Amino acid sequence: PGDSLTESDLLAINAYGQSEDLSLVGGLQYAYEISDAWMLTAGGEYQYNDVLDEMPGYGRQIDQQVSTLGTYAQLEWKPAEDWSFLLGGRYDRVSIDGLYELAVERFDNKQTLNIFVPRATAMYFFTPDLKMRLSYAQGYRAPQAFDEDLHIETVGGAALFTRLDPQLQAERSNSYSASLDYTFRENDFESNIVLDGFYTQLNNPFITANQQELPSGVAVITKRNGSGATVAGANLEANFAFSRKLMLQLGGTLQIAQYDEPEEIWAPESVTDANQDSVITAEQLLRTPNAYGFFTANWSPASPFRLSVSGILTGPMQVPHVIDPDTEFTILERTPSFFELNTKAAYELPLGEGFRMELSAGVQNILNSFQQDFDTGAERDAGYVYGPVRPRTVFVGVKVGME
C-alpha cells in the first residue's frame, strides 16, 4: 500500500523518468578536379535532434530541438610535386529551441547561431617518406542543456540538473598544429612515426559550477562561459608491422590544459570577508589529464588464430567531488594514475557457404586498475566517477558473420 512507502522509497520512485530522442543526419558532397593542380570539394549537411526528457517526480521536463544546416567548401592546390595547400571553410546555421522546467523554475533557450569556421593546411614533402604538415582550424560547441550527465549525476540521493546561464554563448576554439610524418619500408617490415605539436585557445569555454538548491529541494548546477583556456602539448604515435603476423601500434601525449584565469567551482551563497577563503577555484581543466597514452599489439601465428594485447595509460587529473549534500560544498580531488591492460584471443572457423564463426575470450583490465573511492549510500555524489569504466572482467564471445 502507498502509505507503507518510506521517505527513501518515495525518493527512489521520483528518480524514474522517460526519454525520447530522435536524431536525423543527411548530407551531400561533390568533388571536382579543376586541373592537375587544383581540386574543389563542396557539400552540405543537415543534422536534427529532438529530445523530450521527463522526470515527473521531480517536476522536471526538457523539451529541446536542435537543427544544424551546414555548408562547406575547400580548395586544394598542388603547385609542385613536393608542396600542397588546402584552404576551406564551413558555415553552420544552428537553431536551438529548448523549454526547460525544473520544479518551480521554468526557462527557455531560443537561439539562432550563424557560425563560420575556416581551416587551412600546408604540407611539404622533404622526401617521399618524410613530410611536414602545418594546420590551422576553428571549432565551436553550441550551448544546450541536454547531455548524458543529466541521467547519471545525483547528490544526496536527489538528481542534479543542469541550468543554462541566460548569457551563455557558443564555445569557440582556434587550433594550430605542426607535425612530421615519417614512413619506412624494407622487405616485410613497415613503420610509420608521427610527431605532432598542438596549441588550442578556447574562447568562452563551458564551465559547470555554482551548484545550488531550489526551494523545491532540487539541486541545479549552472552551465556558463569561462574567461578562456589553453590546451597545448605534443603527441607521438608509431605503427610497426614486423610482418603480416605481428603488428604494434603505440602513442602518447604530454600537454597542459589550463584556464586563463582561475574559474570558480563552488562558493557560499553569500561570500563575505569571513568565508571567502572557502571559495573553490580551478586553474586546470577538470577531468583532463596532462599525460596519457596507449598501445596495441596483434599477433597472428596462423590465419585462424589471433592474439591481441592492449593498454591505456591515464595520468592524474582534477575531478570535482561534492562532499556535503546540504550545502553542495565541492572540492577538487587529484586522481591517481591508471594503467588498463587488456588481452583477447580469437579463433575463426569456416561454416560453409560464405559464413564464418569467431570464438573469442579474454580479460579486460587484467591489473584491476580501478577507482577505489566511490561514494556510497543515499547521499553519494554519483557524478564522482573517473578512471577505467570496468574492474577486472573475464569475457567469452561468439560471432557469426559473412566472409
C-alpha positions in Angstrom: 0.0 0.0 0.0 1.1 3.6 -0.7 1.1 4.6 3.0 3.7 1.9 3.7 6.3 3.6 1.5 9.2 5.2 3.4 10.8 8.5 2.6 13.7 6.6 0.8 11.1 4.7 -1.3 9.5 7.9 -2.4 12.8 9.4 -3.3 13.7 6.4 -5.4 10.4 6.4 -7.2 10.9 10.1 -8.0 14.1 9.3 -9.8 12.4 7.4 -12.6 11.5 9.1 -15.9 11.3 8.7 -19.6 13.3 10.0 -22.5 12.5 10.2 -26.2 15.3 11.0 -28.6 15.1 11.4 -32.4 18.2 12.1 -34.5 18.4 12.6 -38.3 21.5 13.2 -40.4 21.9 13.7 -44.1 24.4 15.2 -46.5 25.8 15.6 -50.0 29.4 16.0 -51.2 30.8 16.9 -54.6 34.4 16.8 -55.8 35.6 18.5 -59.0 39.1 18.2 -60.4 39.7 21.6 -62.0 43.1 20.7 -63.3 46.1 18.5 -62.3 47.0 21.2 -59.7 43.5 22.2 -58.4 40.8 20.2 -56.7 37.5 21.7 -55.4 35.4 19.8 -52.8 32.0 21.2 -51.6 28.9 19.9 -49.9 26.2 20.3 -47.3 24.9 18.5 -44.2 21.7 18.7 -42.1 21.5 17.4 -38.6 18.4 17.4 -36.4 17.9 16.3 -32.8 14.6 16.3 -30.9 14.7 15.3 -27.2 11.9 15.1 -24.7 13.2 14.1 -21.3 10.8 13.9 -18.3 11.1 13.1 -14.6 7.6 13.8 -13.2 8.6 13.0 -9.7 11.0 16.0 -9.7 8.7 18.2 -11.8 11.5 18.2 -14.5 11.0 18.3 -18.2 13.4 19.1 -21.0 11.9 19.7 -24.5 14.7 20.6 -26.8 15.1 20.7 -30.6 18.5 21.4 -32.2 18.9 21.7 -36.0 22.1 22.4 -37.9 22.3 23.3 -41.6 25.9 23.3 -42.7 27.6 24.1 -46.0 31.3 23.7 -46.6 33.9 24.0 -49.4 37.6 23.5 -49.7 40.2 24.2 -52.4 43.3 22.1 -52.7 46.3 23.4 -54.7 49.4 21.4 -55.6 51.8 23.9 -57.3 54.7 21.4 -57.2 55.4 17.7 -56.6 56.5 18.4 -53.0 54.0 21.1 -52.0 50.3 21.0 -51.2 48.0 23.7 -49.8 44.4 23.5 -48.7 42.0 26.3 -47.8 38.4 25.8 -46.7 35.6 26.8 -44.5 32.3 25.7 -43.1 29.2 27.8 -42.5 26.7 26.5 -40.0 23.2 27.8 -39.1 22.3 26.3 -35.7 18.8 26.7 -34.4 18.1 25.8 -30.8 14.6 25.7 -29.3 14.5 24.5 -25.8 12.0 24.6 -22.9 13.3 23.6 -19.5 11.2 23.0 -16.4 12.9 22.4 -13.0 10.2 22.1 -10.5 9.3 25.7 -9.6 11.6 27.2 -12.2 10.9 27.4 -15.9 13.1 28.9 -18.6 13.6 28.6 -22.3 16.5 28.9 -24.7 15.7 30.0 -28.2 18.8 30.9 -30.3 19.9 31.0 -33.9 23.6 31.0 -34.3 25.4 31.8 -37.6 28.9 30.4 -37.3 31.7 30.4 -39.9 34.8 28.2 -39.2 37.8 28.3 -41.5 40.7 25.9 -41.9 44.0 25.9 -43.7 46.7 23.4 -44.2 50.2 23.4 -45.9 52.1 20.2 -46.5 55.7 19.8 -47.7 57.4 16.6 -48.7 61.1 16.6 -47.8 61.3 13.1 -49.4 58.6 10.7 -50.5 58.8 9.1 -47.0 59.1 12.3 -44.9 56.5 15.1 -44.9 55.7 18.1 -42.7 52.2 19.5 -42.2 51.1 22.9 -40.7 47.5 23.4 -39.9 45.0 25.9 -38.6 41.3 25.3 -37.8 38.5 26.8 -35.8 35.8 24.9 -34.0 32.7 25.5 -31.8 30.2 24.0 -29.5 26.6 25.3 -29.4 25.0 26.0 -26.0 22.4 23.4 -25.0 21.3 21.8 -21.7 20.7 18.1 -22.6 23.7 15.7 -22.3 24.3 12.3 -20.8 25.3 13.7 -17.5 21.7 14.5 -16.8 21.0 10.8 -16.2 24.0 9.8 -14.0 24.6 12.7 -11.6 22.9 12.6 -8.2 23.9 14.3 -5.0 22.4 13.4 -1.6 20.0 11.0 -3.3 18.5 13.7 -5.4 19.1 14.3 -9.1 21.4 17.1 -10.1 20.1 19.1 -13.1 21.9 21.5 -15.5 20.6 25.0 -16.0 21.8 27.3 -18.7 23.1 30.8 -17.8 21.0 33.4 -19.6 24.1 34.9 -21.1 25.6 31.5 -22.3 27.4 31.9 -25.7 28.8 29.3 -28.0 32.3 28.0 -27.1 34.9 28.7 -29.8 38.4 27.4 -30.4 41.4 28.3 -32.5 43.8 25.4 -33.1 47.3 25.4 -34.5 49.4 22.3 -35.2 52.7 21.2 -36.8 53.6 17.6 -37.5 56.3 15.4 -39.0 55.3 12.2 -40.6 58.0 9.5 -41.5 57.4 6.2 -43.2 60.0 3.5 -43.6 59.7 0.2 -45.5 62.1 -2.6 -46.0 61.2 -6.2 -47.1 58.3 -7.3 -44.8 58.9 -4.5 -42.2 57.0 -1.3 -42.4 56.7 1.6 -39.9 55.1 5.0 -39.6 56.0 7.6 -37.0 54.1 10.9 -36.5 55.3 13.7 -34.1 52.7 16.4 -33.6 52.8 19.6 -31.6 49.5 21.4 -31.0 48.2 24.7 -29.4 44.5 25.4 -28.9 43.0 28.6 -27.5 39.4 28.2 -26.2 37.2 31.3 -26.0 34.1 31.2 -23.8 34.7 27.6 -22.6 31.8 26.0 -21.0 32.0 25.8 -17.2 29.6 23.9 -14.9 29.7 25.3 -11.4 27.8 27.2 -8.7 25.7 24.3 -7.6 22.5 25.4 -5.7 19.4 24.0 -4.3 16.0 25.4 -5.4 13.1 26.0 -2.9 11.6 22.7 -4.1 14.8 20.8 -2.9 16.0 20.1 -6.4 19.8 20.6 -6.9 20.8 22.5 -10.0 24.2 23.4 -11.5 24.8 26.3 -13.9 26.5 26.0 -17.2 28.2 29.3 -18.0 31.1 30.7 -20.0 34.6 30.9 -18.6 37.2 33.6 -19.4 39.2 31.3 -21.7 41.5 28.3 -21.6 44.6 27.0 -23.3 45.5 23.4 -24.3 49.0 22.8 -25.7 51.4 19.9 -26.0 53.0 17.2 -28.1 51.8 13.8 -29.3 53.8 10.9 -30.6 52.3 7.9 -32.5 54.1 5.0 -34.1 52.9 2.0 -36.1 55.1 -1.0 -36.8 54.3 -4.0 -39.0 57.2 -6.5 -38.4 55.5 -9.0 -40.7 51.9 -9.9 -41.7 51.7 -11.8 -38.5 52.9 -9.2 -35.9 51.9 -5.5 -35.6 52.4 -2.9 -32.9 50.7 0.5 -32.5 51.5 2.9 -29.7 51.2 6.6 -28.8 51.5 9.1 -26.0 50.6 12.7 -25.3 52.0 15.3 -22.9 50.1 18.5 -22.5 49.0 21.4 -20.4 45.3 22.3 -20.1 44.6 25.3 -18.0 42.2 28.2 -17.7 43.5 31.7 -18.5 42.1 32.8 -15.1 41.1 30.6 -12.1 37.5 29.6 -12.5 35.1 29.4 -9.6 33.8 25.9 -9.0 31.9 26.5 -5.7 31.2 29.4 -3.4 28.9 30.0 -0.4 25.5 31.5 -1.2 26.8 34.8 0.3 30.5 35.5 0.1 31.9 37.6 2.9 35.3 38.5 4.1 35.0 35.8 6.8 34.2 32.9 4.3 35.9 34.0 1.1 38.7 31.5 1.8 36.3 28.7 1.3 35.6 29.6 -2.4 36.9 26.7 -4.6 38.6 27.6 -7.8 40.2 25.6 -10.6 43.3 26.5 -12.6 43.4 23.4 -14.8 40.6 22.0 -17.0 38.7 19.4 -15.0 38.8 15.7 -15.9 41.7 16.4 -18.3 45.0 14.6 -17.6 48.3 16.1 -18.6 49.7 12.7 -19.8 48.0 9.7 -21.4 48.9 7.0 -23.9 48.1 3.6 -25.4 49.5 0.6 -27.2 48.0 -2.3 -29.2 49.9 -5.4 -30.2 48.4 -8.0 -32.6 49.9 -11.5 -33.3 48.5 -14.0 -35.8 50.8 -17.0 -35.9 48.3 -18.9 -38.1 45.4 -17.4 -40.1 42.5 -18.8 -37.9 44.1 -17.6 -34.6 44.7 -14.1 -33.4 46.0 -12.8 -30.1 45.9 -9.1 -29.1 47.2 -7.2 -26.1 46.4 -3.6 -25.5 46.9 -1.0 -22.8 45.7 2.5 -21.9 47.6 4.9 -19.6 45.7 7.8 -17.9 47.6 10.3 -15.9 46.4 12.2 -12.8 43.7 14.8 -13.2 41.4 17.0 -11.1 37.9 15.9 -10.6 35.1 17.8 -8.7 33.6 16.0 -5.7 30.6 17.1 -3.7 31.2 16.2 -0.1 28.4 18.0 1.7 24.9 17.4 0.1 23.3 20.0 2.3 25.5 22.9 1.0 26.7 21.2 -2.2 30.2 22.0 -1.0 32.5 20.9 -3.7 36.2 20.1 -3.5 38.8 19.2 -6.2 40.3 15.7 -5.9 43.6 14.7 -7.7 43.1 11.3 -9.1 45.9 8.6 -9.2 47.3 7.3 -12.5 45.7 4.3 -14.1 47.1 1.6 -16.4 44.4 -0.6 -18.0 45.9 -3.8 -19.6 43.6 -6.0 -21.8 44.1 -9.2 -23.8 41.9 -11.1 -26.2 42.3 -14.4 -28.1 40.2 -15.3 -31.1 39.8 -18.3 -33.4 37.9 -18.3 -36.7 36.0 -21.3 -38.0 34.5 -21.6 -41.5 30.8 -22.6 -41.6 30.5 -23.1 -45.3 28.5 -21.2 -48.0 30.3 -17.9 -47.2 29.7 -17.8 -43.4 32.2 -17.9 -40.6 32.2 -18.1 -36.8 34.6 -16.4 -34.4 35.2 -17.8 -30.9 36.9 -15.4 -28.5 37.9 -15.0 -24.9 40.0 -12.6 -22.9 40.4 -10.4 -19.8 39.8 -6.7 -19.6 41.7 -4.6 -17.0 43.9 -7.5 -16.0 45.6 -5.5 -13.3 42.3 -4.4 -11.8 43.4 -0.7 -12.1 40.1 0.8 -10.9 38.7 3.6 -8.8 38.9 2.8 -5.1 37.0 5.7 -3.6 33.5 5.6 -5.0 30.9 7.4 -2.9 28.3 5.0 -1.3 24.9 5.4 0.4 21.9 7.6 -0.3 23.9 10.8 0.0 26.6 9.8 -2.5 27.8 12.0 -5.3 27.1 9.7 -8.3 29.0 12.0 -10.6 32.3 11.4 -8.8 33.5 8.7 -11.2 36.8 8.6 -13.1 39.3 6.1 -14.4 38.6 2.8 -16.3 34.9 2.0 -16.8 35.2 -1.6 -15.5 37.2 -3.6 -13.0 38.9 -6.9 -14.0 36.5 -8.6 -16.3 36.7 -12.0 -17.9 34.7 -12.5 -21.1 33.9 -15.0 -23.8 32.2 -14.4 -27.1 30.8 -16.0 -30.3 30.3 -14.0 -33.5 28.8 -15.3 -36.8 29.2 -13.3 -40.0 29.7 -13.4 -43.7 33.2 -13.7 -45.3 
